[in-house]
Amino acid sequence: MPSKIPKQKLTKYFNLTSKALEIAKKSISKKKTKQAKEIIEMVSNYLSDSKHFEKKHDIVNAFAAINYAHGWLDCGARLKIFNVKDNKLFTI
């Protein structure tokens, strides 16, 4: 059964999460570098997984991996591991 997730949506959210990751990397709270490193590693892994699934034409799992990646970033923002202010990129 073909995916009902348009390729454009996958690309949009991959770019959005990649942009949020770059901002998070530059916004690590002092004394929270260990937690930030763990979150950044998980986000990077999920983004890599997303690309892997996309190459296999498994768009549903590619999209799911992006959402997990962004969820990690949002968690870091809510826990103030990242000092971010952009409420369009993060749930703050």
N, C-alpha and C positions, 0 to 999 in steps of 0.2 A: 504494500500500500504506500503510495507516495506521501511525502510529508506535506502537512498543511501549513508549515512555517515557511514563509517566503525567504529566499536567499538574501534579499535586501534587508530583511529584519535581522537575520543572523549577522550580517556585516555591520549593520547599525549598532547592535548591542556589543559586538566584539570591539568595535572602535570606541564606544562609550566606556566600556570596562577597562580597556587598555589606557585610555586617557585618565580615568579615575585612579588607576594603579600608579601612573607616573606622578600624579599629584600627591597621592598618599606617601610615596617614597620620599618626597621632599618635605613632608609635613609630620614627621615622626615626633611624638611627644618625648620630652626628656624623661629618662628613667623607665621608658617603655620600649626600648630598642629590641629587647629579646622577644617580646610579644609581637612587635611590628615585623621582625624578621620572619617569625613563624607564619604570620598572616600573609606577608608578601610571597613567601614560598608557596603557600597553598594556592593563592590567586594565580601565580605564574604557572603552577602545575595544571590547574583547571583550564586556564587559557590554552595551554599546550594540548591538553586533552581535547578541547573544543576543535582545534585545528586538525587533530588526528581524526576525529569523527567526521569532520567536514570532508576531508580527503577521501574517506570511505563512503561518502554520500549518505551518512547517517546524520541528517540535519536535526532530528529530534534530540539525540544525545549531544550533539554539538551545542545546541541552544540550551539544553539543561546544564551543561558544563559552564557555559558563560554565566548563567544565573547563579550557580553555586559560587563562582569566582566573585561575582559582584556582592553576593550575600556576605562573603568574608570581609570585603571592604566596608560594607555597611556596618557590620559588627564592630570592626576596628574604629570606625567613626563614632558609633554610639558609645563605645567604651572609652572614648577619648584617647585612644592609642595613636590616632592620627588627628592633628589639629587642622581640620578642614571646615570650610564655611559654605561650599557650593551645594545648595540643597537640590540642585538638578542632577548632580553626579552621586550624591551620597544621601542616605537617610539620616538626617541630623535633626 
